[in-house]
Amino acid sequence: MRDGDTYTVDGFAVTYLPEDLDEHGIQAESRSERDGSRTTFIAWLRADGSSLAKMTVMRNEDLTDLAALRDTYYPDLTGSLRPIEVNDSEGYLSPATGQLFWLQREGVGVGVYLDPNHWGSAELTRMAEGVNPSDDSTNDTGTVQQPSWQETNQFQQPSWQGSAQLPSTLSGWLRL
């Protein structure tokens, strides 16, 4: 990423990416459920469509603590998790799967994934520490905004790029 550039995902700024990650194609999705919960993500993809990295914001009133976030969104990781502090919040790191997640505040969880075959836990932690509530904390409506220079990037870009509201019906774009 260039100095000062950020991706903004559902009210969170992504201010750090591992070297050359921003040169890969991106995909994003925001999905709202009937119960009012919402999951929004941005993912950086290889040419074959598999994920190199992903940042996810999970909004759900049932996320009352870190255990609820783990049990709701990461139930398969319970045996491989290590406690970690990230951005002044308690979280969990799974070095084997390249996932790190934390409860930003009640009702809001954040997760970061980096392909563990390409990056280690230190780089995953650095990326997670670069995810913070954006200056415009009211921007929590499931939007994704990318740096303006990215709009002319030669790599795959979604047709809705920029700060447009994402359709909530998109599904199946990415599988980790």
PyMOL CGO cylinders between C-alpha atoms (Angstrom):
from pymol import cmd
from pymol.cgo import CYLINDER

trace = [
    CYLINDER, 0.00, 0.00, 0.00, 1.10, 3.53, -0.58, 0.3, 1, 1, 1, 1, 1, 1,
    CYLINDER, 1.10, 3.53, -0.58, 1.60, 5.77, 2.43, 0.3, 1, 1, 1, 1, 1, 1,
    CYLINDER, 1.60, 5.77, 2.43, -1.70, 7.22, 3.59, 0.3, 1, 1, 1, 1, 1, 1,
    CYLINDER, -1.70, 7.22, 3.59, -3.83, 4.82, 1.52, 0.3, 1, 1, 1, 1, 1, 1,
    CYLINDER, -3.83, 4.82, 1.52, -6.46, 2.70, 3.20, 0.3, 1, 1, 1, 1, 1, 1,
    CYLINDER, -6.46, 2.70, 3.20, -9.23, 0.31, 2.40, 0.3, 1, 1, 1, 1, 1, 1,
    CYLINDER, -9.23, 0.31, 2.40, -12.37, 0.98, 4.42, 0.3, 1, 1, 1, 1, 1, 1,
    CYLINDER, -12.37, 0.98, 4.42, -14.63, -1.97, 5.21, 0.3, 1, 1, 1, 1, 1, 1,
    CYLINDER, -14.63, -1.97, 5.21, -17.88, -1.48, 7.13, 0.3, 1, 1, 1, 1, 1, 1,
    CYLINDER, -17.88, -1.48, 7.13, -16.49, 1.24, 9.38, 0.3, 1, 1, 1, 1, 1, 1,
    CYLINDER, -16.49, 1.24, 9.38, -12.92, -0.12, 9.70, 0.3, 1, 1, 1, 1, 1, 1,
    CYLINDER, -12.92, -0.12, 9.70, -9.80, 1.16, 7.97, 0.3, 1, 1, 1, 1, 1, 1,
    CYLINDER, -9.80, 1.16, 7.97, -7.22, -1.34, 6.70, 0.3, 1, 1, 1, 1, 1, 1,
    CYLINDER, -7.22, -1.34, 6.70, -4.01, 0.68, 6.87, 0.3, 1, 1, 1, 1, 1, 1,
    CYLINDER, -4.01, 0.68, 6.87, -1.40, -2.06, 6.38, 0.3, 1, 1, 1, 1, 1, 1,
    CYLINDER, -1.40, -2.06, 6.38, -1.07, -4.85, 3.84, 0.3, 1, 1, 1, 1, 1, 1,
    CYLINDER, -1.07, -4.85, 3.84, 1.88, -7.20, 3.38, 0.3, 1, 1, 1, 1, 1, 1,
    CYLINDER, 1.88, -7.20, 3.38, 4.18, -6.23, 0.54, 0.3, 1, 1, 1, 1, 1, 1,
    CYLINDER, 4.18, -6.23, 0.54, 2.67, -6.60, -2.96, 0.3, 1, 1, 1, 1, 1, 1,
    CYLINDER, 2.67, -6.60, -2.96, -0.69, -7.86, -1.66, 0.3, 1, 1, 1, 1, 1, 1,
    CYLINDER, -0.69, -7.86, -1.66, -2.48, -4.80, -3.08, 0.3, 1, 1, 1, 1, 1, 1,
    CYLINDER, -2.48, -4.80, -3.08, -1.31, -5.84, -6.56, 0.3, 1, 1, 1, 1, 1, 1,
    CYLINDER, -1.31, -5.84, -6.56, -3.68, -8.82, -6.50, 0.3, 1, 1, 1, 1, 1, 1,
    CYLINDER, -3.68, -8.82, -6.50, -7.32, -8.82, -7.53, 0.3, 1, 1, 1, 1, 1, 1,
    CYLINDER, -7.32, -8.82, -7.53, -9.91, -8.08, -4.89, 0.3, 1, 1, 1, 1, 1, 1,
    CYLINDER, -9.91, -8.08, -4.89, -13.44, -9.17, -4.17, 0.3, 1, 1, 1, 1, 1, 1,
    CYLINDER, -13.44, -9.17, -4.17, -15.83, -7.96, -1.51, 0.3, 1, 1, 1, 1, 1, 1,
    CYLINDER, -15.83, -7.96, -1.51, -19.18, -8.93, -0.11, 0.3, 1, 1, 1, 1, 1, 1,
    CYLINDER, -19.18, -8.93, -0.11, -21.66, -7.67, 2.43, 0.3, 1, 1, 1, 1, 1, 1,
    CYLINDER, -21.66, -7.67, 2.43, -24.38, -10.03, 3.58, 0.3, 1, 1, 1, 1, 1, 1,
    CYLINDER, -24.38, -10.03, 3.58, -27.25, -9.15, 5.91, 0.3, 1, 1, 1, 1, 1, 1,
    CYLINDER, -27.25, -9.15, 5.91, -29.28, -11.85, 7.61, 0.3, 1, 1, 1, 1, 1, 1,
    CYLINDER, -29.28, -11.85, 7.61, -32.91, -11.78, 8.72, 0.3, 1, 1, 1, 1, 1, 1,
    CYLINDER, -32.91, -11.78, 8.72, -31.86, -11.52, 12.37, 0.3, 1, 1, 1, 1, 1, 1,
    CYLINDER, -31.86, -11.52, 12.37, -30.13, -8.19, 11.63, 0.3, 1, 1, 1, 1, 1, 1,
    CYLINDER, -30.13, -8.19, 11.63, -26.59, -9.55, 11.68, 0.3, 1, 1, 1, 1, 1, 1,
    CYLINDER, -26.59, -9.55, 11.68, -24.21, -8.56, 8.89, 0.3, 1, 1, 1, 1, 1, 1,
    CYLINDER, -24.21, -8.56, 8.89, -20.87, -9.82, 7.61, 0.3, 1, 1, 1, 1, 1, 1,
    CYLINDER, -20.87, -9.82, 7.61, -18.75, -7.67, 5.30, 0.3, 1, 1, 1, 1, 1, 1,
    CYLINDER, -18.75, -7.67, 5.30, -15.36, -8.62, 3.88, 0.3, 1, 1, 1, 1, 1, 1,
    CYLINDER, -15.36, -8.62, 3.88, -12.69, -7.73, 1.39, 0.3, 1, 1, 1, 1, 1, 1,
    CYLINDER, -12.69, -7.73, 1.39, -10.38, -10.43, 0.05, 0.3, 1, 1, 1, 1, 1, 1,
    CYLINDER, -10.38, -10.43, 0.05, -7.22, -10.35, -2.04, 0.3, 1, 1, 1, 1, 1, 1,
    CYLINDER, -7.22, -10.35, -2.04, -7.11, -13.19, -4.56, 0.3, 1, 1, 1, 1, 1, 1,
    CYLINDER, -7.11, -13.19, -4.56, -4.65, -15.21, -6.60, 0.3, 1, 1, 1, 1, 1, 1,
    CYLINDER, -4.65, -15.21, -6.60, -5.25, -15.49, -10.33, 0.3, 1, 1, 1, 1, 1, 1,
    CYLINDER, -5.25, -15.49, -10.33, -7.03, -18.84, -9.75, 0.3, 1, 1, 1, 1, 1, 1,
    CYLINDER, -7.03, -18.84, -9.75, -9.53, -17.15, -7.39, 0.3, 1, 1, 1, 1, 1, 1,
    CYLINDER, -9.53, -17.15, -7.39, -8.18, -18.63, -4.16, 0.3, 1, 1, 1, 1, 1, 1,
    CYLINDER, -8.18, -18.63, -4.16, -7.70, -16.30, -1.22, 0.3, 1, 1, 1, 1, 1, 1,
    CYLINDER, -7.70, -16.30, -1.22, -4.34, -14.88, -0.18, 0.3, 1, 1, 1, 1, 1, 1,
    CYLINDER, -4.34, -14.88, -0.18, -5.80, -12.56, 2.46, 0.3, 1, 1, 1, 1, 1, 1,
    CYLINDER, -5.80, -12.56, 2.46, -9.13, -11.47, 3.86, 0.3, 1, 1, 1, 1, 1, 1,
    CYLINDER, -9.13, -11.47, 3.86, -10.43, -8.88, 6.33, 0.3, 1, 1, 1, 1, 1, 1,
    CYLINDER, -10.43, -8.88, 6.33, -13.93, -9.40, 7.76, 0.3, 1, 1, 1, 1, 1, 1,
    CYLINDER, -13.93, -9.40, 7.76, -16.25, -7.32, 9.94, 0.3, 1, 1, 1, 1, 1, 1,
    CYLINDER, -16.25, -7.32, 9.94, -18.97, -9.30, 11.73, 0.3, 1, 1, 1, 1, 1, 1,
    CYLINDER, -18.97, -9.30, 11.73, -21.88, -7.38, 13.26, 0.3, 1, 1, 1, 1, 1, 1,
    CYLINDER, -21.88, -7.38, 13.26, -24.22, -9.45, 15.40, 0.3, 1, 1, 1, 1, 1, 1,
    CYLINDER, -24.22, -9.45, 15.40, -26.02, -8.53, 18.63, 0.3, 1, 1, 1, 1, 1, 1,
    CYLINDER, -26.02, -8.53, 18.63, -25.22, -12.00, 20.00, 0.3, 1, 1, 1, 1, 1, 1,
    CYLINDER, -25.22, -12.00, 20.00, -21.49, -11.16, 20.08, 0.3, 1, 1, 1, 1, 1, 1,
    CYLINDER, -21.49, -11.16, 20.08, -21.39, -10.28, 23.75, 0.3, 1, 1, 1, 1, 1, 1,
    CYLINDER, -21.39, -10.28, 23.75, -17.84, -11.52, 24.36, 0.3, 1, 1, 1, 1, 1, 1,
    CYLINDER, -17.84, -11.52, 24.36, -14.87, -13.16, 22.65, 0.3, 1, 1, 1, 1, 1, 1,
    CYLINDER, -14.87, -13.16, 22.65, -16.19, -16.67, 23.36, 0.3, 1, 1, 1, 1, 1, 1,
    CYLINDER, -16.19, -16.67, 23.36, -19.43, -15.84, 21.52, 0.3, 1, 1, 1, 1, 1, 1,
    CYLINDER, -19.43, -15.84, 21.52, -17.44, -14.58, 18.51, 0.3, 1, 1, 1, 1, 1, 1,
    CYLINDER, -17.44, -14.58, 18.51, -15.32, -17.75, 18.52, 0.3, 1, 1, 1, 1, 1, 1,
    CYLINDER, -15.32, -17.75, 18.52, -18.30, -20.08, 18.89, 0.3, 1, 1, 1, 1, 1, 1,
    CYLINDER, -18.30, -20.08, 18.89, -20.41, -18.27, 16.26, 0.3, 1, 1, 1, 1, 1, 1,
    CYLINDER, -20.41, -18.27, 16.26, -17.88, -17.63, 13.49, 0.3, 1, 1, 1, 1, 1, 1,
    CYLINDER, -17.88, -17.63, 13.49, -14.85, -19.85, 14.23, 0.3, 1, 1, 1, 1, 1, 1,
    CYLINDER, -14.85, -19.85, 14.23, -16.16, -23.08, 15.83, 0.3, 1, 1, 1, 1, 1, 1,
    CYLINDER, -16.16, -23.08, 15.83, -13.68, -25.30, 13.97, 0.3, 1, 1, 1, 1, 1, 1,
    CYLINDER, -13.68, -25.30, 13.97, -10.66, -23.47, 15.39, 0.3, 1, 1, 1, 1, 1, 1,
    CYLINDER, -10.66, -23.47, 15.39, -11.21, -24.03, 19.12, 0.3, 1, 1, 1, 1, 1, 1,
    CYLINDER, -11.21, -24.03, 19.12, -8.31, -26.46, 19.52, 0.3, 1, 1, 1, 1, 1, 1,
    CYLINDER, -8.31, -26.46, 19.52, -5.75, -24.40, 17.61, 0.3, 1, 1, 1, 1, 1, 1,
    CYLINDER, -5.75, -24.40, 17.61, -6.29, -20.96, 19.15, 0.3, 1, 1, 1, 1, 1, 1,
    CYLINDER, -6.29, -20.96, 19.15, -3.80, -18.89, 21.13, 0.3, 1, 1, 1, 1, 1, 1,
    CYLINDER, -3.80, -18.89, 21.13, -4.94, -15.84, 23.11, 0.3, 1, 1, 1, 1, 1, 1,
    CYLINDER, -4.94, -15.84, 23.11, -3.53, -12.57, 21.78, 0.3, 1, 1, 1, 1, 1, 1,
    CYLINDER, -3.53, -12.57, 21.78, -4.04, -8.86, 22.35, 0.3, 1, 1, 1, 1, 1, 1,
    CYLINDER, -4.04, -8.86, 22.35, -4.63, -6.81, 19.21, 0.3, 1, 1, 1, 1, 1, 1,
    CYLINDER, -4.63, -6.81, 19.21, -5.62, -3.15, 19.06, 0.3, 1, 1, 1, 1, 1, 1,
    CYLINDER, -5.62, -3.15, 19.06, -6.25, -3.06, 22.83, 0.3, 1, 1, 1, 1, 1, 1,
    CYLINDER, -6.25, -3.06, 22.83, -8.73, -5.94, 22.53, 0.3, 1, 1, 1, 1, 1, 1,
    CYLINDER, -8.73, -5.94, 22.53, -8.49, -9.59, 23.47, 0.3, 1, 1, 1, 1, 1, 1,
    CYLINDER, -8.49, -9.59, 23.47, -8.47, -11.95, 20.52, 0.3, 1, 1, 1, 1, 1, 1,
    CYLINDER, -8.47, -11.95, 20.52, -7.39, -15.33, 19.24, 0.3, 1, 1, 1, 1, 1, 1,
    CYLINDER, -7.39, -15.33, 19.24, -4.67, -16.32, 16.78, 0.3, 1, 1, 1, 1, 1, 1,
    CYLINDER, -4.67, -16.32, 16.78, -4.57, -19.59, 14.87, 0.3, 1, 1, 1, 1, 1, 1,
    CYLINDER, -4.57, -19.59, 14.87, -1.05, -19.87, 13.40, 0.3, 1, 1, 1, 1, 1, 1,
    CYLINDER, -1.05, -19.87, 13.40, -1.88, -23.10, 11.57, 0.3, 1, 1, 1, 1, 1, 1,
    CYLINDER, -1.88, -23.10, 11.57, -4.82, -21.59, 9.65, 0.3, 1, 1, 1, 1, 1, 1,
    CYLINDER, -4.82, -21.59, 9.65, -3.56, -18.00, 9.34, 0.3, 1, 1, 1, 1, 1, 1,
    CYLINDER, -3.56, -18.00, 9.34, -6.54, -16.50, 11.16, 0.3, 1, 1, 1, 1, 1, 1,
    CYLINDER, -6.54, -16.50, 11.16, -6.68, -13.84, 13.84, 0.3, 1, 1, 1, 1, 1, 1,
    CYLINDER, -6.68, -13.84, 13.84, -9.89, -12.39, 15.25, 0.3, 1, 1, 1, 1, 1, 1,
    CYLINDER, -9.89, -12.39, 15.25, -11.02, -10.14, 18.08, 0.3, 1, 1, 1, 1, 1, 1,
    CYLINDER, -11.02, -10.14, 18.08, -14.09, -8.50, 19.54, 0.3, 1, 1, 1, 1, 1, 1,
    CYLINDER, -14.09, -8.50, 19.54, -13.75, -4.78, 18.83, 0.3, 1, 1, 1, 1, 1, 1,
    CYLINDER, -13.75, -4.78, 18.83, -16.73, -4.01, 21.03, 0.3, 1, 1, 1, 1, 1, 1,
    CYLINDER, -16.73, -4.01, 21.03, -19.92, -5.81, 22.00, 0.3, 1, 1, 1, 1, 1, 1,
    CYLINDER, -19.92, -5.81, 22.00, -21.75, -6.75, 18.80, 0.3, 1, 1, 1, 1, 1, 1,
    CYLINDER, -21.75, -6.75, 18.80, -18.74, -6.17, 16.49, 0.3, 1, 1, 1, 1, 1, 1,
    CYLINDER, -18.74, -6.17, 16.49, -16.06, -8.72, 15.67, 0.3, 1, 1, 1, 1, 1, 1,
    CYLINDER, -16.06, -8.72, 15.67, -13.13, -8.33, 13.28, 0.3, 1, 1, 1, 1, 1, 1,
    CYLINDER, -13.13, -8.33, 13.28, -11.15, -11.08, 11.59, 0.3, 1, 1, 1, 1, 1, 1,
    CYLINDER, -11.15, -11.08, 11.59, -8.00, -11.14, 9.45, 0.3, 1, 1, 1, 1, 1, 1,
    CYLINDER, -8.00, -11.14, 9.45, -6.72, -14.03, 7.36, 0.3, 1, 1, 1, 1, 1, 1,
    CYLINDER, -6.72, -14.03, 7.36, -3.33, -14.41, 5.64, 0.3, 1, 1, 1, 1, 1, 1,
    CYLINDER, -3.33, -14.41, 5.64, -2.39, -17.57, 3.78, 0.3, 1, 1, 1, 1, 1, 1,
    CYLINDER, -2.39, -17.57, 3.78, -0.14, -19.36, 6.30, 0.3, 1, 1, 1, 1, 1, 1,
    CYLINDER, -0.14, -19.36, 6.30, 1.84, -20.98, 3.47, 0.3, 1, 1, 1, 1, 1, 1,
    CYLINDER, 1.84, -20.98, 3.47, 2.94, -17.52, 2.37, 0.3, 1, 1, 1, 1, 1, 1,
    CYLINDER, 2.94, -17.52, 2.37, 3.08, -15.45, 5.60, 0.3, 1, 1, 1, 1, 1, 1,
    CYLINDER, 3.08, -15.45, 5.60, 3.75, -16.15, 9.25, 0.3, 1, 1, 1, 1, 1, 1,
    CYLINDER, 3.75, -16.15, 9.25, 2.01, -15.10, 12.43, 0.3, 1, 1, 1, 1, 1, 1,
    CYLINDER, 2.01, -15.10, 12.43, 4.11, -11.94, 12.80, 0.3, 1, 1, 1, 1, 1, 1,
    CYLINDER, 4.11, -11.94, 12.80, 2.88, -10.57, 9.46, 0.3, 1, 1, 1, 1, 1, 1,
    CYLINDER, 2.88, -10.57, 9.46, -0.69, -11.64, 10.27, 0.3, 1, 1, 1, 1, 1, 1,
    CYLINDER, -0.69, -11.64, 10.27, -0.49, -9.78, 13.58, 0.3, 1, 1, 1, 1, 1, 1,
    CYLINDER, -0.49, -9.78, 13.58, 0.96, -6.70, 11.85, 0.3, 1, 1, 1, 1, 1, 1,
    CYLINDER, 0.96, -6.70, 11.85, -1.92, -6.66, 9.36, 0.3, 1, 1, 1, 1, 1, 1,
    CYLINDER, -1.92, -6.66, 9.36, -4.47, -7.08, 12.17, 0.3, 1, 1, 1, 1, 1, 1,
    CYLINDER, -4.47, -7.08, 12.17, -2.90, -4.19, 14.10, 0.3, 1, 1, 1, 1, 1, 1,
    CYLINDER, -2.90, -4.19, 14.10, -3.42, -2.08, 10.96, 0.3, 1, 1, 1, 1, 1, 1,
    CYLINDER, -3.42, -2.08, 10.96, -7.21, -2.60, 11.13, 0.3, 1, 1, 1, 1, 1, 1,
    CYLINDER, -7.21, -2.60, 11.13, -8.90, 0.09, 13.20, 0.3, 1, 1, 1, 1, 1, 1,
    CYLINDER, -8.90, 0.09, 13.20, -12.23, 1.88, 13.38, 0.3, 1, 1, 1, 1, 1, 1,
    CYLINDER, -12.23, 1.88, 13.38, -12.22, 4.46, 10.59, 0.3, 1, 1, 1, 1, 1, 1,
    CYLINDER, -12.22, 4.46, 10.59, -12.30, 8.18, 11.32, 0.3, 1, 1, 1, 1, 1, 1,
    CYLINDER, -12.30, 8.18, 11.32, -15.89, 8.14, 10.09, 0.3, 1, 1, 1, 1, 1, 1,
    CYLINDER, -15.89, 8.14, 10.09, -17.22, 5.68, 12.65, 0.3, 1, 1, 1, 1, 1, 1,
    CYLINDER, -17.22, 5.68, 12.65, -20.73, 6.17, 11.27, 0.3, 1, 1, 1, 1, 1, 1,
    CYLINDER, -20.73, 6.17, 11.27, -19.65, 4.33, 8.11, 0.3, 1, 1, 1, 1, 1, 1,
    CYLINDER, -19.65, 4.33, 8.11, -20.92, 0.98, 9.39, 0.3, 1, 1, 1, 1, 1, 1,
    CYLINDER, -20.92, 0.98, 9.39, -23.48, 0.17, 6.72, 0.3, 1, 1, 1, 1, 1, 1,
    CYLINDER, -23.48, 0.17, 6.72, -21.70, -2.66, 4.94, 0.3, 1, 1, 1, 1, 1, 1,
    CYLINDER, -21.70, -2.66, 4.94, -19.73, -0.51, 2.50, 0.3, 1, 1, 1, 1, 1, 1,
    CYLINDER, -19.73, -0.51, 2.50, -16.27, -1.13, 1.06, 0.3, 1, 1, 1, 1, 1, 1,
    CYLINDER, -16.27, -1.13, 1.06, -14.06, 1.68, -0.17, 0.3, 1, 1, 1, 1, 1, 1,
    CYLINDER, -14.06, 1.68, -0.17, -10.67, 1.24, -1.74, 0.3, 1, 1, 1, 1, 1, 1,
    CYLINDER, -10.67, 1.24, -1.74, -7.82, 3.71, -2.36, 0.3, 1, 1, 1, 1, 1, 1,
    CYLINDER, -7.82, 3.71, -2.36, -8.51, 5.96, -5.36, 0.3, 1, 1, 1, 1, 1, 1,
    CYLINDER, -8.51, 5.96, -5.36, -5.35, 4.81, -7.17, 0.3, 1, 1, 1, 1, 1, 1,
    CYLINDER, -5.35, 4.81, -7.17, -6.75, 1.26, -7.15, 0.3, 1, 1, 1, 1, 1, 1,
    CYLINDER, -6.75, 1.26, -7.15, -9.53, 2.24, -9.57, 0.3, 1, 1, 1, 1, 1, 1,
    CYLINDER, -9.53, 2.24, -9.57, -7.06, 2.33, -12.46, 0.3, 1, 1, 1, 1, 1, 1,
    CYLINDER, -7.06, 2.33, -12.46, -5.27, -0.85, -11.41, 0.3, 1, 1, 1, 1, 1, 1,
    CYLINDER, -5.27, -0.85, -11.41, -4.99, -3.41, -14.20, 0.3, 1, 1, 1, 1, 1, 1,
    CYLINDER, -4.99, -3.41, -14.20, -6.12, -6.24, -11.95, 0.3, 1, 1, 1, 1, 1, 1,
    CYLINDER, -6.12, -6.24, -11.95, -9.64, -7.57, -11.43, 0.3, 1, 1, 1, 1, 1, 1,
    CYLINDER, -9.64, -7.57, -11.43, -11.95, -4.99, -9.92, 0.3, 1, 1, 1, 1, 1, 1,
    CYLINDER, -11.95, -4.99, -9.92, -15.61, -5.41, -9.03, 0.3, 1, 1, 1, 1, 1, 1,
    CYLINDER, -15.61, -5.41, -9.03, -18.08, -3.34, -11.04, 0.3, 1, 1, 1, 1, 1, 1,
    CYLINDER, -18.08, -3.34, -11.04, -19.30, -1.57, -7.88, 0.3, 1, 1, 1, 1, 1, 1,
    CYLINDER, -19.30, -1.57, -7.88, -15.81, -0.35, -6.86, 0.3, 1, 1, 1, 1, 1, 1,
    CYLINDER, -15.81, -0.35, -6.86, -15.52, 2.75, -4.74, 0.3, 1, 1, 1, 1, 1, 1,
    CYLINDER, -15.52, 2.75, -4.74, -17.80, 3.62, -1.86, 0.3, 1, 1, 1, 1, 1, 1,
    CYLINDER, -17.80, 3.62, -1.86, -21.06, 2.29, -3.28, 0.3, 1, 1, 1, 1, 1, 1,
    CYLINDER, -21.06, 2.29, -3.28, -23.34, 0.18, -1.11, 0.3, 1, 1, 1, 1, 1, 1,
    CYLINDER, -23.34, 0.18, -1.11, -22.76, -3.51, -1.77, 0.3, 1, 1, 1, 1, 1, 1,
    CYLINDER, -22.76, -3.51, -1.77, -25.68, -5.74, -2.67, 0.3, 1, 1, 1, 1, 1, 1,
    CYLINDER, -25.68, -5.74, -2.67, -26.61, -7.99, 0.25, 0.3, 1, 1, 1, 1, 1, 1,
    CYLINDER, -26.61, -7.99, 0.25, -27.47, -10.90, -2.05, 0.3, 1, 1, 1, 1, 1, 1,
    CYLINDER, -27.47, -10.90, -2.05, -23.93, -11.68, -3.20, 0.3, 1, 1, 1, 1, 1, 1,
    CYLINDER, -23.93, -11.68, -3.20, -22.76, -15.09, -2.13, 0.3, 1, 1, 1, 1, 1, 1,
    CYLINDER, -22.76, -15.09, -2.13, -20.22, -17.79, -2.84, 0.3, 1, 1, 1, 1, 1, 1,
    CYLINDER, -20.22, -17.79, -2.84, -17.44, -15.54, -4.12, 0.3, 1, 1, 1, 1, 1, 1,
    CYLINDER, -17.44, -15.54, -4.12, -14.84, -16.77, -1.74, 0.3, 1, 1, 1, 1, 1, 1,
    CYLINDER, -14.84, -16.77, -1.74, -14.17, -19.92, 0.14, 0.3, 1, 1, 1, 1, 1, 1,
    CYLINDER, -14.17, -19.92, 0.14, -11.23, -20.27, 2.55, 0.3, 1, 1, 1, 1, 1, 1,
]
cmd.load_cgo(trace, "trace")
